[in-house]
Amino acid sequence: MSSLTLGMQPGKRLTTWFESRLPQADQHQTGQRNIYIVPTVGGLFFAVVLLVLLVASINYQLSLGYALTFLLAGSALASMHMTHGTLRGLQMHLHTSGPAFAGQHADVDITISNPGAARYGIGLGWRHGTERAWTDLPARGGHTVRLLMPLPRRGWQGVPTLVAETRFPMGLFRAWTVWRPAARVLAWPQPEPAAPPLPAREAGETSEVSRSPTPSSEGVAFDGVRPWRRGDTLRQVAWKKVAHTGQLVSRDREASAQRELWLDESAARTHDGDPERCLSRLTAWVLEADRAGLAVGLRLGGREWAPDAGEAHRRALLNALGSWGEG
C-alpha cells in the first residue's frame, strides 16, 4: 500500500481500496451483485415510528393498531423491493466530448437503456460529488444524461468514478451502483491571457506576402487562392471561399508558403522557465495563428509538425501541447 493511501483517513482509505477493485469499462450493467441498498434517515425514523406503534398496540391491545403497524411495515418492504428494482437491469454507455482547455469542463454523456417497465427518479453524478442529474426512463426506452467533468490541469485525465442512485418510490431506502469508467479526456493547456505577439519569422523564411492577390477569371481577387485548374486535388479547393463566393478556387501553394510560421519552445520560453507557462504561450500562439489564417508548424520535444492550416491541424497541435511530457 502506498504512503499516500496510508496517510488517508480510514473512511477515505476504505473508499479508495473499494474503487481500486472495480473493473474499468465504458459500459456498465446493473444487477444483483453491483447494487447496494440501505435505509435513508427518513427510513430510520419510519422504523422508529413503527416500533412505537407496535409497542403501543401491545400495551393497549389495539387490534387496529396492529393492522396499521403491519400495513405500514408491508408498505416499507414493498418500497424496498421497488427501490432496488428501479436500478436493476439498466445498461449504461459513456461517451466523452473530446478535449477541452484546462480550467474548463468536458462534457460526459451517459446513455441509459431501460429493457423493462418505466423507471422513475434515477440520479447520476460523480462519486465524490453531491450534485445529481435526475431523469426518468420510459418503458423499453432510454435517455442521455450529460455531466460536466472538471479539468483542473493540463494532460490526460481519467473520467472520475460515477454513481447512479434512486430513492423511488417513498424515499425510505437509497439504492446505488458504482461505475468506474475507463475513458480518459485530454485537457489542452490554458491559453496565456495576455500572450506576446506572434514571433518573427526565422531567417531564410519567406516574408509576409507582398505581391498582389491573384485575380480570378471574374476579376475578383482572393488572398492566397487562385482559379481552379484541371489537375487540382479536392484538398487544394478552398471550400470556404467557394461557399462564400460561389466560384471554384484552389489554394495557391506559393502564397501559402509565404504565410507559414514556425513555433518552438525557445521562442515561447518565459523568464521563470516554467514549462507549463511555455505551453500556455504556445497554445495562445497556435490559436492566434489559426485566426490569422497562417499555416503554423510546431517544434516540441524533438518532434516536428509541418506547417499547415485548418481545424484538423489546429487540434493536432493542441493535442501535442496537451499531452507533452506524459509519455
KOLZA-457385 format. One line per field, with one value per residue (C-alpha): residue number from 1; residue in three letters; x, y, z. Coordinates in Angstrom, 2 decimals, decimal comma, padded with zeros to 5 digits, always signed. Example, Ala and Ser with C-alpha at 12.3 -4.5 7.8 and 13.67 -1.06 7.14 Angstrom:
2
n = [1 / 2];
res = [ALA / SER];
x = [+012,30 / +013,67];
y = [-004,50 / -001,06];
z = [+007,80 / +007,14];
! end
This chain:
327
n = [1 / 2 / 3 / 4 / 5 / 6 / 7 / 8 / 9 / 10 / 11 / 12 / 13 / 14 / 15 / 16 / 17 / 18 / 19 / 20 / 21 / 22 / 23 / 24 / 25 / 26 / 27 / 28 / 29 / 30 / 31 / 32 / 33 / 34 / 35 / 36 / 37 / 38 / 39 / 40 / 41 / 42 / 43 / 44 / 45 / 46 / 47 / 48 / 49 / 50 / 51 / 52 / 53 / 54 / 55 / 56 / 57 / 58 / 59 / 60 / 61 / 62 / 63 / 64 / 65 / 66 / 67 / 68 / 69 / 70 / 71 / 72 / 73 / 74 / 75 / 76 / 77 / 78 / 79 / 80 / 81 / 82 / 83 / 84 / 85 / 86 / 87 / 88 / 89 / 90 / 91 / 92 / 93 / 94 / 95 / 96 / 97 / 98 / 99 / 100 / 101 / 102 / 103 / 104 / 105 / 106 / 107 / 108 / 109 / 110 / 111 / 112 / 113 / 114 / 115 / 116 / 117 / 118 / 119 / 120 / 121 / 122 / 123 / 124 / 125 / 126 / 127 / 128 / 129 / 130 / 131 / 132 / 133 / 134 / 135 / 136 / 137 / 138 / 139 / 140 / 141 / 142 / 143 / 144 / 145 / 146 / 147 / 148 / 149 / 150 / 151 / 152 / 153 / 154 / 155 / 156 / 157 / 158 / 159 / 160 / 161 / 162 / 163 / 164 / 165 / 166 / 167 / 168 / 169 / 170 / 171 / 172 / 173 / 174 / 175 / 176 / 177 / 178 / 179 / 180 / 181 / 182 / 183 / 184 / 185 / 186 / 187 / 188 / 189 / 190 / 191 / 192 / 193 / 194 / 195 / 196 / 197 / 198 / 199 / 200 / 201 / 202 / 203 / 204 / 205 / 206 / 207 / 208 / 209 / 210 / 211 / 212 / 213 / 214 / 215 / 216 / 217 / 218 / 219 / 220 / 221 / 222 / 223 / 224 / 225 / 226 / 227 / 228 / 229 / 230 / 231 / 232 / 233 / 234 / 235 / 236 / 237 / 238 / 239 / 240 / 241 / 242 / 243 / 244 / 245 / 246 / 247 / 248 / 249 / 250 / 251 / 252 / 253 / 254 / 255 / 256 / 257 / 258 / 259 / 260 / 261 / 262 / 263 / 264 / 265 / 266 / 267 / 268 / 269 / 270 / 271 / 272 / 273 / 274 / 275 / 276 / 277 / 278 / 279 / 280 / 281 / 282 / 283 / 284 / 285 / 286 / 287 / 288 / 289 / 290 / 291 / 292 / 293 / 294 / 295 / 296 / 297 / 298 / 299 / 300 / 301 / 302 / 303 / 304 / 305 / 306 / 307 / 308 / 309 / 310 / 311 / 312 / 313 / 314 / 315 / 316 / 317 / 318 / 319 / 320 / 321 / 322 / 323 / 324 / 325 / 326 / 327];
res = [MET / SER / SER / LEU / THR / LEU / GLY / MET / GLN / PRO / GLY / LYS / ARG / LEU / THR / THR / TRP / PHE / GLU / SER / ARG / LEU / PRO / GLN / ALA / ASP / GLN / HIS / GLN / THR / GLY / GLN / ARG / ASN / ILE / TYR / ILE / VAL / PRO / THR / VAL / GLY / GLY / LEU / PHE / PHE / ALA / VAL / VAL / LEU / LEU / VAL / LEU / LEU / VAL / ALA / SER / ILE / ASN / TYR / GLN / LEU / SER / LEU / GLY / TYR / ALA / LEU / THR / PHE / LEU / LEU / ALA / GLY / SER / ALA / LEU / ALA / SER / MET / HIS / MET / THR / HIS / GLY / THR / LEU / ARG / GLY / LEU / GLN / MET / HIS / LEU / HIS / THR / SER / GLY / PRO / ALA / PHE / ALA / GLY / GLN / HIS / ALA / ASP / VAL / ASP / ILE / THR / ILE / SER / ASN / PRO / GLY / ALA / ALA / ARG / TYR / GLY / ILE / GLY / LEU / GLY / TRP / ARG / HIS / GLY / THR / GLU / ARG / ALA / TRP / THR / ASP / LEU / PRO / ALA / ARG / GLY / GLY / HIS / THR / VAL / ARG / LEU / LEU / MET / PRO / LEU / PRO / ARG / ARG / GLY / TRP / GLN / GLY / VAL / PRO / THR / LEU / VAL / ALA / GLU / THR / ARG / PHE / PRO / MET / GLY / LEU / PHE / ARG / ALA / TRP / THR / VAL / TRP / ARG / PRO / ALA / ALA / ARG / VAL / LEU / ALA / TRP / PRO / GLN / PRO / GLU / PRO / ALA / ALA / PRO / PRO / LEU / PRO / ALA / ARG / GLU / ALA / GLY / GLU / THR / SER / GLU / VAL / SER / ARG / SER / PRO / THR / PRO / SER / SER / GLU / GLY / VAL / ALA / PHE / ASP / GLY / VAL / ARG / PRO / TRP / ARG / ARG / GLY / ASP / THR / LEU / ARG / GLN / VAL / ALA / TRP / LYS / LYS / VAL / ALA / HIS / THR / GLY / GLN / LEU / VAL / SER / ARG / ASP / ARG / GLU / ALA / SER / ALA / GLN / ARG / GLU / LEU / TRP / LEU / ASP / GLU / SER / ALA / ALA / ARG / THR / HIS / ASP / GLY / ASP / PRO / GLU / ARG / CYS / LEU / SER / ARG / LEU / THR / ALA / TRP / VAL / LEU / GLU / ALA / ASP / ARG / ALA / GLY / LEU / ALA / VAL / GLY / LEU / ARG / LEU / GLY / GLY / ARG / GLU / TRP / ALA / PRO / ASP / ALA / GLY / GLU / ALA / HIS / ARG / ARG / ALA / LEU / LEU / ASN / ALA / LEU / GLY / SER / TRP / GLY / GLU / GLY];
x = [+000,00 / +001,39 / +002,34 / -000,41 / -003,01 / -001,61 / -001,88 / -005,60 / -008,38 / -009,83 / -013,05 / -011,24 / -008,74 / -011,59 / -013,28 / -010,04 / -009,46 / -013,03 / -012,84 / -009,48 / -011,11 / -013,82 / -013,26 / -012,75 / -015,17 / -017,11 / -020,21 / -021,99 / -024,91 / -026,61 / -027,53 / -027,82 / -024,07 / -023,40 / -026,47 / -026,32 / -029,25 / -029,53 / -032,26 / -032,27 / -032,54 / -036,27 / -036,42 / -034,79 / -037,31 / -040,07 / -038,77 / -038,79 / -042,40 / -043,35 / -041,68 / -043,60 / -046,88 / -046,15 / -045,35 / -048,47 / -050,63 / -049,24 / -049,73 / -053,25 / -054,34 / -055,34 / -056,37 / -056,49 / -053,04 / -051,68 / -053,33 / -051,88 / -048,41 / -048,20 / -049,76 / -047,08 / -044,34 / -045,55 / -045,55 / -041,95 / -040,87 / -042,61 / -040,89 / -037,51 / -038,17 / -039,24 / -036,24 / -033,83 / -035,76 / -035,57 / -031,84 / -031,76 / -031,12 / -030,15 / -027,46 / -025,25 / -022,83 / -020,38 / -019,25 / -016,89 / -016,99 / -013,25 / -010,50 / -011,11 / -008,90 / -007,61 / -009,77 / -012,91 / -015,27 / -015,56 / -018,97 / -019,54 / -022,70 / -024,19 / -026,85 / -029,11 / -031,12 / -034,13 / -035,12 / -038,27 / -041,06 / -040,79 / -038,32 / -038,51 / -036,24 / -032,79 / -029,89 / -026,42 / -023,35 / -019,73 / -018,91 / -017,22 / -019,73 / -023,10 / -024,94 / -027,03 / -028,70 / -032,14 / -034,05 / -036,98 / -036,83 / -039,75 / -040,63 / -038,18 / -036,59 / -033,59 / -032,29 / -028,95 / -027,70 / -024,88 / -022,41 / -019,69 / -016,23 / -013,85 / -010,38 / -008,18 / -004,87 / -003,31 / -002,88 / -004,73 / -007,25 / -009,38 / -013,14 / -013,97 / -015,95 / -019,70 / -022,66 / -026,30 / -028,82 / -032,53 / -034,88 / -038,05 / -040,88 / -041,12 / -037,64 / -037,26 / -034,31 / -031,40 / -030,12 / -026,99 / -024,44 / -020,81 / -019,22 / -015,53 / -015,13 / -012,05 / -012,29 / -009,80 / -010,13 / -007,29 / -007,04 / -005,26 / -003,08 / -004,98 / -004,03 / -001,93 / -004,34 / -002,02 / +000,35 / +003,06 / +002,61 / +003,40 / +007,16 / +009,01 / +009,79 / +013,13 / +015,89 / +015,57 / +011,80 / +009,82 / +008,47 / +004,83 / +003,10 / +003,81 / +002,60 / -000,90 / -003,61 / -004,26 / -007,20 / -009,86 / -011,35 / -014,26 / -012,00 / -012,38 / -009,17 / -008,64 / -005,78 / -003,81 / -006,09 / -006,29 / -008,89 / -009,32 / -007,31 / -007,60 / -005,43 / -006,08 / -006,98 / -010,01 / -007,73 / -006,48 / -010,00 / -010,73 / -014,20 / -014,88 / -014,18 / -016,36 / -019,25 / -018,82 / -018,43 / -019,85 / -016,65 / -014,44 / -010,96 / -007,89 / -005,24 / -002,12 / +000,79 / +003,25 / +001,15 / +000,58 / +004,32 / +004,68 / +002,23 / +003,97 / +005,06 / +007,13 / +006,63 / +009,04 / +009,91 / +012,78 / +010,57 / +007,89 / +010,21 / +009,23 / +011,50 / +010,88 / +011,43 / +008,09 / +007,31 / +003,56 / +003,61 / +005,62 / +002,95 / +000,21 / +002,00 / +002,40 / -001,30 / -002,24 / +000,02 / -001,47 / -004,96 / -003,88 / -002,13 / -005,22 / -007,42 / -004,96 / -005,10 / -001,41 / -000,01 / +001,64 / +004,24 / +005,43 / +008,73 / +008,33 / +010,38 / +012,43 / +009,36 / +008,08 / +004,63 / +004,91 / +003,16 / -000,47 / -003,82 / -007,35 / -009,35 / -007,72 / -004,20 / -005,11 / -006,47 / -003,37 / -001,11 / -003,27 / -003,28 / +000,52 / +000,74 / -001,78 / -000,07 / +003,52 / +005,68 / +003,15 / +004,82];
y = [+000,00 / +003,40 / +006,07 / +008,31 / +005,66 / +005,12 / +008,85 / +008,94 / +008,80 / +005,29 / +006,13 / +007,56 / +004,69 / +002,16 / +004,04 / +004,17 / +000,45 / -000,36 / +001,74 / +000,25 / -003,20 / -002,13 / -003,08 / -000,19 / -000,12 / +002,43 / +000,23 / -000,73 / -003,08 / -003,17 / -006,43 / -008,20 / -008,10 / -004,38 / -002,67 / -001,65 / -000,54 / +000,97 / +002,82 / +006,60 / +008,89 / +009,12 / +005,33 / +005,01 / +007,44 / +005,46 / +002,30 / +004,06 / +005,11 / +001,53 / +000,32 / +002,88 / +001,86 / -001,80 / -001,20 / +000,93 / -001,70 / -004,41 / -002,34 / -001,26 / -004,36 / -002,32 / -004,52 / -001,58 / -000,57 / -003,97 / -003,67 / -000,21 / -001,24 / -004,30 / -002,43 / +000,26 / -002,34 / -004,21 / -000,95 / -000,31 / -003,80 / -003,30 / +000,08 / -001,55 / -004,06 / -001,31 / +000,87 / -001,96 / -002,88 / +000,68 / +000,23 / -003,48 / -004,38 / -000,92 / -000,62 / +002,47 / +003,67 / +006,54 / +008,98 / +011,94 / +015,13 / +015,21 / +017,60 / +020,92 / +023,60 / +023,23 / +025,13 / +024,38 / +021,40 / +018,44 / +017,04 / +013,43 / +011,90 / +008,78 / +006,91 / +004,77 / +001,99 / +000,54 / -003,00 / -003,18 / -001,11 / +002,63 / +003,76 / +007,00 / +009,15 / +007,97 / +010,28 / +010,26 / +012,07 / +011,86 / +009,53 / +012,27 / +014,99 / +015,90 / +017,12 / +014,66 / +014,86 / +013,27 / +011,55 / +009,21 / +006,36 / +005,31 / +001,66 / -000,09 / +003,26 / +005,31 / +008,72 / +010,55 / +012,45 / +015,00 / +015,60 / +018,24 / +016,88 / +019,48 / +019,71 / +021,34 / +020,73 / +020,03 / +016,50 / +013,21 / +012,74 / +009,72 / +010,12 / +010,07 / +007,27 / +007,59 / +006,66 / +006,05 / +006,14 / +006,25 / +006,69 / +005,93 / +005,48 / +006,51 / +007,74 / +005,15 / +003,40 / +004,51 / +002,14 / +002,89 / +001,39 / +002,46 / +002,66 / +003,18 / +004,31 / +003,55 / +006,65 / +009,50 / +013,14 / +015,32 / +018,82 / +021,32 / +023,97 / +027,07 / +029,87 / +032,64 / +035,55 / +038,32 / +036,47 / +038,41 / +038,93 / +036,09 / +035,60 / +036,95 / +034,56 / +032,83 / +033,98 / +032,27 / +032,03 / +033,94 / +037,22 / +038,13 / +038,14 / +041,36 / +040,65 / +041,47 / +038,82 / +036,51 / +037,74 / +035,26 / +034,90 / +037,02 / +039,89 / +039,20 / +038,94 / +036,46 / +036,33 / +033,08 / +031,41 / +031,21 / +029,99 / +026,22 / +024,44 / +020,94 / +018,62 / +020,33 / +017,85 / +018,17 / +019,09 / +022,12 / +023,51 / +026,40 / +025,27 / +028,19 / +030,63 / +028,55 / +028,66 / +032,40 / +033,48 / +030,63 / +030,48 / +027,38 / +028,36 / +026,48 / +027,36 / +028,96 / +026,96 / +029,75 / +032,24 / +029,71 / +029,18 / +032,91 / +032,67 / +029,90 / +030,32 / +028,02 / +027,91 / +026,29 / +026,10 / +028,61 / +031,41 / +030,78 / +030,36 / +032,59 / +034,42 / +031,94 / +028,93 / +027,35 / +024,71 / +025,00 / +028,73 / +028,00 / +025,55 / +028,08 / +030,69 / +028,23 / +027,41 / +031,08 / +031,48 / +028,45 / +029,89 / +033,35 / +031,97 / +029,92 / +033,03 / +034,90 / +032,16 / +031,29 / +027,83 / +027,15 / +024,49 / +023,32 / +022,04 / +020,49 / +017,94 / +016,89 / +016,38 / +018,47 / +019,14 / +020,61 / +023,92 / +023,52 / +025,15 / +024,06 / +022,62 / +019,15 / +020,61 / +023,02 / +020,15 / +018,05 / +020,83 / +021,38 / +017,63 / +017,62 / +020,51 / +018,90 / +015,51 / +016,82 / +015,15 / +012,42 / +009,63];
z = [+000,00 / -000,96 / +001,58 / +000,16 / +000,94 / +004,43 / +005,14 / +004,38 / +006,94 / +007,46 / +005,59 / +002,56 / +002,62 / +002,55 / -000,32 / -002,32 / -001,76 / -002,82 / -006,01 / -006,97 / -007,06 / -009,50 / -013,16 / -015,57 / -018,50 / -020,54 / -020,31 / -017,11 / -016,49 / -013,12 / -011,44 / -008,11 / -007,49 / -008,01 / -006,50 / -002,84 / -000,69 / +002,80 / +004,71 / +004,47 / +007,50 / +006,80 / +006,64 / +010,06 / +011,58 / +009,89 / +011,55 / +014,94 / +014,38 / +013,53 / +016,73 / +018,81 / +017,13 / +017,80 / +021,49 / +021,94 / +020,24 / +022,53 / +025,71 / +024,89 / +022,95 / +019,92 / +017,01 / +014,64 / +015,90 / +014,90 / +011,50 / +010,90 / +012,05 / +009,82 / +006,89 / +007,11 / +007,56 / +004,47 / +002,51 / +003,57 / +002,45 / -000,90 / -001,20 / -000,59 / -003,37 / -005,79 / -004,93 / -005,71 / -008,87 / -010,20 / -010,87 / -011,65 / -015,30 / -016,58 / -019,27 / -019,32 / -022,01 / -021,59 / -024,30 / -023,90 / -025,96 / -026,60 / -025,48 / -023,78 / -022,25 / -018,69 / -016,23 / -018,22 / -018,22 / -020,57 / -021,47 / -020,44 / -021,91 / -020,31 / -022,27 / -020,08 / -021,73 / -019,93 / -021,01 / -018,88 / -017,39 / -016,82 / -014,15 / -012,17 / -010,04 / -011,16 / -010,34 / -011,93 / -010,66 / -009,61 / -006,76 / -004,70 / -005,57 / -004,14 / -007,24 / -009,24 / -012,65 / -012,25 / -015,01 / -015,71 / -018,19 / -020,39 / -020,77 / -023,12 / -023,90 / -022,93 / -022,11 / -022,27 / -019,24 / -019,57 / -016,76 / -016,60 / -015,83 / -014,34 / -015,90 / -013,25 / -015,02 / -018,41 / -019,73 / -019,86 / -017,06 / -016,30 / -016,01 / -012,26 / -010,69 / -011,29 / -009,15 / -010,14 / -007,32 / -006,57 / -003,61 / -005,52 / -004,55 / -000,88 / -000,01 / +002,77 / +001,10 / -001,06 / -003,73 / -005,73 / -008,06 / -008,54 / -012,00 / -012,75 / -016,39 / -018,47 / -020,70 / -020,47 / -021,50 / -022,76 / -021,33 / -023,57 / -021,90 / -020,92 / -023,37 / -021,84 / -021,21 / -022,42 / -024,68 / -026,57 / -030,32 / -032,67 / -033,01 / -036,04 / -038,85 / -038,86 / -041,18 / -044,52 / -044,35 / -046,91 / -045,60 / -045,45 / -048,77 / -050,62 / -054,08 / -055,17 / -054,76 / -057,68 / -059,72 / -060,70 / -064,14 / -062,93 / -061,97 / -058,22 / -056,20 / -053,37 / -050,89 / -051,17 / -053,73 / -057,50 / -060,02 / -060,08 / -062,77 / -064,16 / -062,08 / -058,72 / -055,98 / -053,74 / -050,83 / -052,74 / -053,22 / -050,83 / -049,87 / -047,54 / -050,37 / -052,70 / -050,23 / -049,74 / -053,36 / -055,40 / -057,51 / -057,67 / -056,46 / -055,21 / -052,68 / -054,13 / -052,76 / -053,44 / -051,49 / -048,73 / -048,36 / -047,75 / -044,84 / -042,90 / -039,28 / -037,09 / -033,32 / -030,87 / -027,18 / -027,34 / -028,67 / -026,01 / -023,02 / -020,10 / -017,64 / -014,82 / -017,10 / -016,14 / -018,80 / -018,18 / -018,91 / -022,04 / -023,20 / -022,40 / -024,54 / -027,43 / -027,16 / -027,38 / -030,44 / -032,18 / -031,71 / -032,87 / -035,97 / -036,80 / -036,57 / -038,81 / -041,44 / -041,13 / -041,83 / -038,49 / -037,67 / -034,26 / -032,91 / -029,47 / -027,58 / -030,58 / -032,78 / -035,66 / -037,05 / -040,55 / -041,24 / -042,21 / -041,56 / -040,81 / -037,92 / -038,01 / -037,90 / -035,10 / -033,00 / -033,73 / -032,41 / -029,33 / -028,67 / -028,86 / -026,40 / -024,06 / -023,94 / -023,92 / -021,29 / -020,43 / -022,40];
! end
